[in-house]
């Protein structure tokens, strides 16, 4: 017995997880389900029989109460002349009664009641003949006494017999209901004792098997859960011990391999991400500076040829401020005041180049001057507004930079009154802006058309989190507003830069 118990325990432990569940199902759920279905079918059969008997008895009762009194009175009114046959239509009452009797014949399970119902049907046929005779006599005068005799001796006699037979039918249906109830009570008692005995035998076996199966499932899973929790907390030195059970053993081996791969990949991913983000920032700056420098120097040459010395001095000074802020001693974060100086220098230079079509306004209150922001954040957005909004607009355009507080965040808006975007282009820009792949969108097209917007948005999110970044508000033929949302992190005012 002990050997069998040990072998049974080992068998359960080494089974596959699906086999354990199937075994538990077979030993517990299947017998219970079969017993429940069996009892349900029996009770359903009894319930159907009970419903039929109750329905028959109720129909018979209503038939016996309503039919004689109403039909006798209707025939009386007919032969005394208080109503006519066309209006009263007693034949319809007889047909309705035949329909009820047909249901009683079909539904009853008692042979004697079937005979009684068939007898009632024959009586209704005779009743129809008596009514027909009264109707024929009514067509001629002088048959009052004959019709009264037919009503008293024939019609009332037949309706009385019908009532008696119907009452007998209802009585025996009720008697059958009593017999069925006794049968149900007897069988229910047998089923109750049999079910109790089966459950009493099944419960100890089911409890033992369920405890053994659940323990063989839960124990290795708890061990795997502890391992994964330690890995989640950063402990990559932990390993899964040898486990029993096909699935959990394979899962433990896979988890060990995964932990080793994580160790190898973690350093590589960290290094690759750092290199990638640094390259993106350098690429952004390399894209902006040479192009802008070329155009600015070209403008300075044009001013020199035109002899406008003061504007040359102003442009060179603005250019100097622009690149001084861009370099910022290699730091990637600057104050909003420095970023304002950077974008203001850019706008001063562009104002000289596009003086006929460009006005600008920069409104950053002093209370926000020491808020930290990734450098070269505003200039790409202003440049985008200029080249894609103002230059495509007829007449003079305007670019405004404004700020407002929003709880613990700061919102900086770059607003232009340019041409705006079509709905199709606006949706495309929003899709590309939120695509995690830095080079291509889902259709395989280059993102160069929004390179500045994408890099600004990505740098803000990488620095502060996904709840910060850019939000674009479009109004076709009225302009575009790009909102920058950053946390309010202030630069210490008493700190001096080296």
C-alpha positions as a Python dict, from the first residue, in 0.01 Angstrom:
ca = {
    (1, 'X'): (0, 0, 0),
    (2, 'X'): (282, 238, 90),
    (3, 'X'): (460, 152, -238),
    (4, 'X'): (141, 224, -432),
    (5, 'X'): (95, 555, -252),
    (6, 'X'): (455, 655, -329),
    (7, 'X'): (419, 554, -695),
    (8, 'X'): (91, 749, -722),
    (9, 'X'): (251, 1057, -571),
    (10, 'X'): (547, 1038, -808),
    (11, 'X'): (311, 992, -1103),
    (12, 'X'): (114, 1307, -1017),
    (13, 'X'): (431, 1510, -958),
    (14, 'X'): (591, 1419, -1292),
    (15, 'X'): (280, 1464, -1504),
    (16, 'X'): (248, 1753, -1746),
    (17, 'X'): (39, 2046, -1625),
    (18, 'X'): (-245, 1980, -1870),
    (19, 'X'): (-246, 1612, -1769),
    (20, 'X'): (-275, 1709, -1402),
    (21, 'X'): (-570, 1933, -1475),
    (22, 'X'): (-735, 1664, -1686),
    (23, 'X'): (-682, 1408, -1409),
    (24, 'X'): (-839, 1639, -1154),
    (25, 'X'): (-1127, 1706, -1390),
    (26, 'X'): (-1181, 1334, -1451),
    (27, 'X'): (-1178, 1242, -1081),
    (28, 'X'): (-1394, 1527, -955),
    (29, 'X'): (-1579, 1725, -1213),
    (30, 'X'): (-1692, 1444, -1444),
    (31, 'X'): (-1872, 1232, -1176),
    (32, 'X'): (-2034, 1539, -1025),
    (33, 'X'): (-2143, 1660, -1367),
    (34, 'X'): (-2283, 1323, -1465),
    (35, 'X'): (-2480, 1295, -1141),
    (36, 'X'): (-2607, 1648, -1174),
    (37, 'X'): (-2715, 1596, -1535),
    (38, 'X'): (-2887, 1269, -1446),
    (39, 'X'): (-3079, 1427, -1159),
    (40, 'X'): (-3163, 1730, -1373),
    (41, 'X'): (-3307, 1514, -1651),
    (42, 'X'): (-3520, 1316, -1407),
    (43, 'X'): (-3651, 1629, -1236),
    (44, 'X'): (-3710, 1793, -1573),
    (45, 'X'): (-3916, 1491, -1685),
    (46, 'X'): (-4121, 1500, -1366),
    (47, 'X'): (-4168, 1873, -1397),
    (48, 'X'): (-4295, 1837, -1753),
    (49, 'X'): (-4545, 1572, -1646),
    (50, 'X'): (-4656, 1788, -1355),
    (51, 'X'): (-4702, 2092, -1580),
    (52, 'X'): (-4913, 1891, -1828),
    (53, 'X'): (-5136, 1755, -1552),
    (54, 'X'): (-5181, 2099, -1396),
    (55, 'X'): (-5259, 2252, -1734),
    (56, 'X'): (-5515, 1980, -1817),
    (57, 'X'): (-5682, 2012, -1477),
    (58, 'X'): (-5698, 2391, -1506),
    (59, 'X'): (-5844, 2378, -1859),
    (60, 'X'): (-6097, 2117, -1754),
    (61, 'X'): (-6198, 2324, -1452),
    (62, 'X'): (-6246, 2644, -1655),
    (63, 'X'): (-6436, 2450, -1922),
    (64, 'X'): (-6679, 2295, -1673),
    (65, 'X'): (-6745, 2627, -1496),
    (66, 'X'): (-6791, 2850, -1798),
    (67, 'X'): (-6940, 2635, -2069),
    (68, 'X'): (-7277, 2505, -1933),
    (69, 'X'): (-7401, 2828, -1776),
    (70, 'X'): (-7310, 3051, -2070),
    (71, 'X'): (-7417, 2809, -2344),
    (72, 'X'): (-7756, 2727, -2183),
    (73, 'X'): (-7829, 3095, -2138),
    (74, 'X'): (-7727, 3175, -2499),
    (75, 'X'): (-7960, 2906, -2642),
    (76, 'X'): (-8246, 3027, -2418),
    (77, 'X'): (-8210, 3383, -2547),
    (78, 'X'): (-8212, 3245, -2902),
    (79, 'X'): (-8538, 3053, -2889),
    (80, 'X'): (-8722, 3320, -2688),
    (81, 'X'): (-8618, 3575, -2951),
    (82, 'X'): (-8393, 3800, -2742),
    (83, 'X'): (-8102, 3744, -2985),
    (84, 'X'): (-8048, 3597, -3329),
    (85, 'X'): (-7820, 3314, -3444),
    (86, 'X'): (-7600, 3535, -3657),
    (87, 'X'): (-7519, 3760, -3363),
    (88, 'X'): (-7486, 3490, -3093),
    (89, 'X'): (-7312, 3230, -3317),
    (90, 'X'): (-7342, 2930, -3077),
    (91, 'X'): (-7162, 2710, -3329),
    (92, 'X'): (-6839, 2901, -3262),
    (93, 'X'): (-6874, 2822, -2890),
    (94, 'X'): (-6907, 2454, -2979),
    (95, 'X'): (-6597, 2471, -3206),
    (96, 'X'): (-6397, 2645, -2933),
    (97, 'X'): (-6503, 2374, -2689),
    (98, 'X'): (-6395, 2105, -2938),
    (99, 'X'): (-6051, 2269, -2958),
    (100, 'X'): (-6014, 2253, -2581),
    (101, 'X'): (-6132, 1889, -2575),
    (102, 'X'): (-5880, 1800, -2848),
    (103, 'X'): (-5601, 1943, -2630),
    (104, 'X'): (-5731, 1742, -2334),
    (105, 'X'): (-5722, 1424, -2545),
    (106, 'X'): (-5369, 1491, -2668),
    (107, 'X'): (-5220, 1595, -2333),
    (108, 'X'): (-5357, 1341, -2090),
    (109, 'X'): (-5159, 1032, -2002),
    (110, 'X'): (-5454, 857, -1836),
    (111, 'X'): (-5640, 618, -2074),
    (112, 'X'): (-5973, 664, -1895),
    (113, 'X'): (-5948, 1041, -1927),
    (114, 'X'): (-5873, 1008, -2296),
    (115, 'X'): (-6199, 811, -2330),
    (116, 'X'): (-6390, 1072, -2128),
    (117, 'X'): (-6258, 1352, -2349),
    (118, 'X'): (-6354, 1163, -2666),
    (119, 'X'): (-6704, 1115, -2518),
    (120, 'X'): (-6725, 1489, -2453),
    (121, 'X'): (-6632, 1550, -2817),
    (122, 'X'): (-6921, 1327, -2931),
    (123, 'X'): (-7159, 1511, -2699),
    (124, 'X'): (-7054, 1839, -2857),
    (125, 'X'): (-7143, 1695, -3197),
    (126, 'X'): (-7492, 1609, -3066),
    (127, 'X'): (-7517, 1954, -2911),
    (128, 'X'): (-7446, 2106, -3250),
    (129, 'X'): (-7734, 1904, -3399),
    (130, 'X'): (-7980, 2026, -3130),
    (131, 'X'): (-7878, 2384, -3190),
    (132, 'X'): (-7927, 2332, -3562),
    (133, 'X'): (-8281, 2203, -3504),
    (134, 'X'): (-8365, 2508, -3292),
    (135, 'X'): (-8225, 2731, -3566),
    (136, 'X'): (-8444, 2560, -3830),
    (137, 'X'): (-8755, 2596, -3611),
    (138, 'X'): (-8679, 2965, -3556),
    (139, 'X'): (-8711, 3024, -3927),
    (140, 'X'): (-9080, 2927, -3899),
    (141, 'X'): (-9327, 3054, -3641),
    (142, 'X'): (-9516, 2831, -3401),
    (143, 'X'): (-9228, 2618, -3275),
    (144, 'X'): (-9171, 2787, -2941),
    (145, 'X'): (-9284, 2488, -2733),
    (146, 'X'): (-9081, 2246, -2943),
    (147, 'X'): (-8767, 2462, -2910),
    (148, 'X'): (-8822, 2495, -2537),
    (149, 'X'): (-8846, 2116, -2511),
    (150, 'X'): (-8526, 2072, -2709),
    (151, 'X'): (-8354, 2327, -2483),
    (152, 'X'): (-8476, 2166, -2159),
    (153, 'X'): (-8449, 1797, -2247),
    (154, 'X'): (-8169, 1784, -2498),
    (155, 'X'): (-7941, 2090, -2471),
    (156, 'X'): (-7934, 2115, -2093),
    (157, 'X'): (-7905, 1739, -2055),
    (158, 'X'): (-7602, 1730, -2288),
    (159, 'X'): (-7433, 2031, -2123),
    (160, 'X'): (-7490, 1869, -1782),
    (161, 'X'): (-7329, 1547, -1905),
    (162, 'X'): (-7040, 1745, -2053),
    (163, 'X'): (-6992, 1921, -1719),
    (164, 'X'): (-6996, 1591, -1531),
    (165, 'X'): (-6745, 1431, -1765),
    (166, 'X'): (-6520, 1733, -1749),
    (167, 'X'): (-6528, 1730, -1369),
    (168, 'X'): (-6444, 1358, -1371),
    (169, 'X'): (-6159, 1434, -1610),
    (170, 'X'): (-6025, 1704, -1375),
    (171, 'X'): (-6066, 1473, -1074),
    (172, 'X'): (-5862, 1193, -1227),
    (173, 'X'): (-5600, 1437, -1351),
    (174, 'X'): (-5564, 1565, -994),
    (175, 'X'): (-5548, 1206, -874),
    (176, 'X'): (-5271, 1140, -1126),
    (177, 'X'): (-5091, 1448, -996),
    (178, 'X'): (-5101, 1303, -645),
    (179, 'X'): (-4960, 975, -773),
    (180, 'X'): (-4685, 1163, -961),
    (181, 'X'): (-4599, 1361, -647),
    (182, 'X'): (-4569, 1042, -444),
    (183, 'X'): (-4347, 895, -715),
    (184, 'X'): (-4129, 1208, -720),
    (185, 'X'): (-4091, 1205, -341),
    (186, 'X'): (-3997, 839, -343),
    (187, 'X'): (-3744, 871, -626),
    (188, 'X'): (-3608, 1194, -481),
    (189, 'X'): (-3537, 1017, -156),
    (190, 'X'): (-3356, 737, -340),
    (191, 'X'): (-3154, 986, -545),
    (192, 'X'): (-3069, 1187, -234),
    (193, 'X'): (-2930, 886, -52),
    (194, 'X'): (-2746, 763, -361),
    (195, 'X'): (-2599, 1110, -423),
    (196, 'X'): (-2494, 1145, -61),
    (197, 'X'): (-2325, 806, -68),
    (198, 'X'): (-2147, 887, -394),
    (199, 'X'): (-2030, 1223, -263),
    (200, 'X'): (-1915, 1068, 63),
    (201, 'X'): (-1701, 823, -133),
    (202, 'X'): (-1578, 1083, -381),
    (203, 'X'): (-1489, 1373, -151),
    (204, 'X'): (-1189, 1213, 30),
    (205, 'X'): (-1042, 1098, -302),
    (206, 'X'): (-1103, 1435, -465),
    (207, 'X'): (-956, 1626, -171),
    (208, 'X'): (-640, 1420, -171),
    (209, 'X'): (-592, 1436, -547),
    (210, 'X'): (-669, 1811, -562),
    (211, 'X'): (-426, 1880, -274),
    (212, 'X'): (-155, 1673, -442),
    (213, 'X'): (-211, 1828, -783),
    (214, 'X'): (-237, 2185, -656),
    (215, 'X'): (79, 2142, -445),
    (216, 'X'): (270, 1997, -741),
    (217, 'X'): (162, 2299, -948),
    (218, 'X'): (188, 2574, -688),
    (219, 'X'): (525, 2486, -533),
    (220, 'X'): (739, 2518, -849),
    (221, 'X'): (538, 2823, -961),
    (222, 'X'): (605, 2994, -626),
    (223, 'X'): (972, 2914, -672),
    (224, 'X'): (967, 3062, -1024),
    (225, 'X'): (776, 3365, -894),
    (226, 'X'): (1041, 3426, -626),
    (227, 'X'): (1313, 3402, -890),
    (228, 'X'): (1138, 3647, -1125),
    (229, 'X'): (1078, 3891, -837),
    (230, 'X'): (1448, 3888, -752),
    (231, 'X'): (1535, 3936, -1119),
    (232, 'X'): (1288, 4227, -1138),
    (233, 'X'): (1466, 4385, -841),
    (234, 'X'): (1794, 4366, -1033),
    (235, 'X'): (1951, 4047, -897),
    (236, 'X'): (2074, 3872, -1212),
    (237, 'X'): (2295, 3627, -1020),
    (238, 'X'): (1998, 3413, -910),
    (239, 'X'): (1922, 3085, -1091),
    (240, 'X'): (1631, 2839, -1094),
    (241, 'X'): (1693, 2509, -914),
    (242, 'X'): (1596, 2170, -1060),
    (243, 'X'): (1217, 2134, -1070),
    (244, 'X'): (979, 1842, -1122),
    (245, 'X'): (713, 1856, -1389),
    (246, 'X'): (765, 1883, -1764),
    (247, 'X'): (645, 2241, -1815),
    (248, 'X'): (797, 2401, -1506),
    (249, 'X'): (1128, 2225, -1567),
    (250, 'X'): (1137, 2361, -1923),
    (251, 'X'): (1024, 2700, -1795),
    (252, 'X'): (1300, 2704, -1531),
    (253, 'X'): (1564, 2620, -1792),
    (254, 'X'): (1430, 2893, -2021),
    (255, 'X'): (1429, 3142, -1734),
    (256, 'X'): (1793, 3065, -1655),
    (257, 'X'): (1886, 3119, -2020),
    (258, 'X'): (1684, 3440, -2027),
    (259, 'X'): (1859, 3578, -1718),
    (260, 'X'): (2195, 3509, -1878),
    (261, 'X'): (2085, 3677, -2200),
    (262, 'X'): (1954, 3976, -2004),
    (263, 'X'): (2293, 4016, -1840),
    (264, 'X'): (2460, 4014, -2180),
    (265, 'X'): (2210, 4243, -2348),
    (266, 'X'): (2162, 4495, -2070),
    (267, 'X'): (2508, 4644, -2102),
    (268, 'X'): (2488, 4637, -2481),
    (269, 'X'): (2146, 4805, -2492),
    (270, 'X'): (2252, 5074, -2246),
    (271, 'X'): (2561, 5147, -2450),
    (272, 'X'): (2373, 5144, -2780),
    (273, 'X'): (2101, 5375, -2649),
    (274, 'X'): (2355, 5625, -2524),
    (275, 'X'): (2539, 5623, -2855),
    (276, 'X'): (2213, 5646, -3050),
    (277, 'X'): (2071, 5943, -2858),
    (278, 'X'): (2403, 6125, -2869),
    (279, 'X'): (2425, 6068, -3244),
    (280, 'X'): (2067, 6195, -3290),
    (281, 'X'): (2144, 6515, -3100),
    (282, 'X'): (2467, 6568, -3290),
    (283, 'X'): (2285, 6502, -3616),
    (284, 'X'): (2018, 6758, -3526),
    (285, 'X'): (2277, 7021, -3447),
    (286, 'X'): (2478, 6933, -3758),
    (287, 'X'): (2162, 6966, -3965),
    (288, 'X'): (2069, 7306, -3823),
    (289, 'X'): (2399, 7489, -3791),
    (290, 'X'): (2566, 7461, -4136),
    (291, 'X'): (2244, 7539, -4323),
    (292, 'X'): (2163, 7835, -4102),
    (293, 'X'): (2523, 7960, -4100),
    (294, 'X'): (2539, 7949, -4479),
    (295, 'X'): (2222, 8157, -4517),
    (296, 'X'): (2330, 8405, -4248),
    (297, 'X'): (2674, 8461, -4400),
    (298, 'X'): (2511, 8504, -4739),
    (299, 'X'): (2287, 8773, -4589),
    (300, 'X'): (2588, 8946, -4425),
    (301, 'X'): (2765, 8952, -4764),
    (302, 'X'): (2456, 9107, -4920),
    (303, 'X'): (2440, 9372, -4643),
    (304, 'X'): (2810, 9448, -4685),
    (305, 'X'): (2766, 9499, -5056),
    (306, 'X'): (2477, 9732, -4980),
    (307, 'X'): (2685, 9926, -4724),
    (308, 'X'): (2455, 9863, -4428),
    (309, 'X'): (2718, 9855, -4153),
    (310, 'X'): (2483, 9879, -3855),
    (311, 'X'): (2275, 9581, -3967),
    (312, 'X'): (2597, 9386, -4028),
    (313, 'X'): (2705, 9455, -3671),
    (314, 'X'): (2362, 9356, -3538),
    (315, 'X'): (2360, 9033, -3739),
    (316, 'X'): (2713, 8934, -3638),
    (317, 'X'): (2625, 9002, -3272),
    (318, 'X'): (2305, 8797, -3301),
    (319, 'X'): (2497, 8518, -3474),
    (320, 'X'): (2756, 8523, -3197),
    (321, 'X'): (2484, 8493, -2929),
    (322, 'X'): (2319, 8217, -3129),
    (323, 'X'): (2629, 7996, -3146),
    (324, 'X'): (2744, 8079, -2793),
    (325, 'X'): (2414, 7940, -2662),
    (326, 'X'): (2427, 7642, -2902),
    (327, 'X'): (2769, 7540, -2769),
    (328, 'X'): (2698, 7615, -2400),
    (329, 'X'): (3023, 7442, -2297),
    (330, 'X'): (2884, 7103, -2409),
    (331, 'X'): (2592, 7106, -2160),
    (332, 'X'): (2260, 6973, -2295),
    (333, 'X'): (2040, 7170, -2047),
    (334, 'X'): (2020, 7549, -2029),
    (335, 'X'): (1790, 7802, -1863),
    (336, 'X'): (1486, 7933, -2043),
    (337, 'X'): (1649, 8278, -2038),
    (338, 'X'): (1946, 8140, -2234),
    (339, 'X'): (1712, 7958, -2471),
    (340, 'X'): (1525, 8285, -2522),
    (341, 'X'): (1854, 8460, -2607),
    (342, 'X'): (1929, 8181, -2855),
    (343, 'X'): (1595, 8198, -3035),
    (344, 'X'): (1588, 8577, -3023),
    (345, 'X'): (1928, 8587, -3200),
    (346, 'X'): (1788, 8349, -3461),
    (347, 'X'): (1477, 8564, -3513),
    (348, 'X'): (1682, 8885, -3537),
    (349, 'X'): (1885, 8729, -3817),
    (350, 'X'): (1577, 8599, -3997),
    (351, 'X'): (1402, 8934, -3950),
    (352, 'X'): (1675, 9095, -4161),
    (353, 'X'): (1634, 8831, -4432),
    (354, 'X'): (1253, 8833, -4434),
    (355, 'X'): (1177, 9185, -4315),
    (356, 'X'): (892, 9229, -4563),
    (357, 'X'): (698, 8924, -4448),
    (358, 'X'): (804, 8857, -4087),
    (359, 'X'): (721, 8996, -3745),
    (360, 'X'): (795, 8820, -3419),
    (361, 'X'): (723, 8845, -3046),
    (362, 'X'): (890, 8661, -2756),
    (363, 'X'): (709, 8688, -2423),
    (364, 'X'): (876, 8490, -2143),
    (365, 'X'): (812, 8637, -1794),
    (366, 'X'): (1111, 8669, -1561),
    (367, 'X'): (957, 8418, -1319),
    (368, 'X'): (1032, 8144, -1576),
    (369, 'X'): (1384, 8258, -1671),
    (370, 'X'): (1555, 8000, -1450),
    (371, 'X'): (1345, 7703, -1563),
    (372, 'X'): (1571, 7437, -1721),
    (373, 'X'): (1507, 7327, -2080),
    (374, 'X'): (1699, 7109, -2329),
    (375, 'X'): (1901, 7344, -2545),
    (376, 'X'): (1798, 7408, -2905),
    (377, 'X'): (1433, 7338, -2827),
    (378, 'X'): (1261, 7657, -2945),
    (379, 'X'): (1473, 7735, -3252),
    (380, 'X'): (1369, 7425, -3458),
    (381, 'X'): (1003, 7502, -3388),
    (382, 'X'): (1041, 7868, -3483),
    (383, 'X'): (1228, 7767, -3798),
    (384, 'X'): (952, 7520, -3883),
    (385, 'X'): (688, 7792, -3836),
    (386, 'X'): (886, 8026, -4062),
    (387, 'X'): (957, 7789, -4350),
    (388, 'X'): (632, 7591, -4348),
    (389, 'X'): (388, 7855, -4229),
    (390, 'X'): (491, 8216, -4289),
    (391, 'X'): (669, 8166, -4626),
    (392, 'X'): (358, 7994, -4765),
    (393, 'X'): (130, 8280, -4655),
    (394, 'X'): (37, 8585, -4855),
    (395, 'X'): (121, 8908, -4679),
    (396, 'X'): (308, 8964, -4355),
    (397, 'X'): (331, 8678, -4110),
    (398, 'X'): (379, 8674, -3736),
    (399, 'X'): (551, 8428, -3500),
    (400, 'X'): (496, 8452, -3125),
    (401, 'X'): (660, 8263, -2838),
    (402, 'X'): (456, 8268, -2517),
    (403, 'X'): (461, 8083, -2185),
    (404, 'X'): (209, 7987, -1920),
    (405, 'X'): (214, 7776, -1605),
    (406, 'X'): (10, 7456, -1582),
    (407, 'X'): (39, 7314, -1231),
    (408, 'X'): (386, 7166, -1191),
    (409, 'X'): (452, 7205, -1563),
    (410, 'X'): (538, 7491, -1798),
    (411, 'X'): (379, 7524, -2141),
    (412, 'X'): (570, 7719, -2407),
    (413, 'X'): (370, 7798, -2721),
    (414, 'X'): (519, 7875, -3062),
    (415, 'X'): (233, 8038, -3255),
    (416, 'X'): (226, 8140, -3621),
    (417, 'X'): (-50, 8284, -3836),
    (418, 'X'): (72, 8107, -4149),
    (419, 'X'): (-100, 7883, -4397),
    (420, 'X'): (-168, 7601, -4151),
    (421, 'X'): (-197, 7238, -4258),
    (422, 'X'): (-459, 7029, -4429),
    (423, 'X'): (-630, 6771, -4210),
    (424, 'X'): (-450, 6490, -4396),
    (425, 'X'): (-107, 6642, -4340),
    (426, 'X'): (-188, 6727, -3978),
    (427, 'X'): (-283, 6365, -3904),
    (428, 'X'): (32, 6242, -4081),
    (429, 'X'): (254, 6479, -3879),
    (430, 'X'): (93, 6361, -3552),
    (431, 'X'): (142, 5994, -3652),
    (432, 'X'): (508, 6045, -3742),
    (433, 'X'): (569, 6249, -3428),
    (434, 'X'): (454, 5967, -3200),
    (435, 'X'): (614, 5680, -3396),
    (436, 'X'): (882, 5519, -3172),
    (437, 'X'): (1101, 5431, -3472),
    (438, 'X'): (1341, 5718, -3532),
    (439, 'X'): (1409, 5675, -3903),
    (440, 'X'): (1099, 5557, -4089),
    (441, 'X'): (726, 5549, -4043),
    (442, 'X'): (501, 5246, -4099),
    (443, 'X'): (487, 5313, -4473),
    (444, 'X'): (866, 5323, -4501),
    (445, 'X'): (885, 5698, -4580),
    (446, 'X'): (1161, 5912, -4438),
    (447, 'X'): (1088, 6135, -4139),
    (448, 'X'): (1311, 6412, -4265),
    (449, 'X'): (1006, 6629, -4324),
    (450, 'X'): (955, 6656, -3944),
    (451, 'X'): (1312, 6586, -3833),
    (452, 'X'): (1331, 6898, -3613),
    (453, 'X'): (990, 6839, -3451),
    (454, 'X'): (1061, 6468, -3394),
    (455, 'X'): (1401, 6525, -3231),
    (456, 'X'): (1275, 6802, -3002),
    (457, 'X'): (982, 6586, -2892),
    (458, 'X'): (1202, 6276, -2844),
    (459, 'X'): (1468, 6463, -2643),
    (460, 'X'): (1205, 6610, -2408),
    (461, 'X'): (1041, 6271, -2352),
    (462, 'X'): (1372, 6096, -2294),
    (463, 'X'): (1473, 6366, -2048),
    (464, 'X'): (1149, 6414, -1853),
    (465, 'X'): (915, 6124, -1935),
    (466, 'X'): (631, 6039, -2178),
    (467, 'X'): (386, 6285, -2017),
    (468, 'X'): (594, 6575, -2153),
    (469, 'X'): (674, 6675, -2510),
    (470, 'X'): (503, 6847, -2803),
    (471, 'X'): (137, 6903, -2882),
    (472, 'X'): (31, 7045, -3221),
    (473, 'X'): (-285, 7254, -3269),
    (474, 'X'): (-377, 7315, -3633),
    (475, 'X'): (-615, 7565, -3790),
    (476, 'X'): (-617, 7542, -4169),
    (477, 'X'): (-550, 7880, -4337),
    (478, 'X'): (-516, 8037, -3990),
    (479, 'X'): (-188, 7900, -3857),
    (480, 'X'): (-35, 7638, -3630),
    (481, 'X'): (42, 7636, -3257),
    (482, 'X'): (308, 7400, -3122),
    (483, 'X'): (297, 7361, -2743),
    (484, 'X'): (604, 7244, -2549),
    (485, 'X'): (525, 7092, -2210),
    (486, 'X'): (816, 7056, -1965),
    (487, 'X'): (839, 7023, -1586),
    (488, 'X'): (925, 7330, -1382),
    (489, 'X'): (1285, 7252, -1278),
    (490, 'X'): (1464, 7574, -1191),
    (491, 'X'): (1835, 7641, -1218),
    (492, 'X'): (1979, 7754, -879),
    (493, 'X'): (2020, 8131, -900),
    (494, 'X'): (2314, 8134, -661),
    (495, 'X'): (2510, 7883, -873),
    (496, 'X'): (2780, 8022, -1098),
    (497, 'X'): (2879, 7854, -1419),
    (498, 'X'): (3238, 7769, -1475),
}
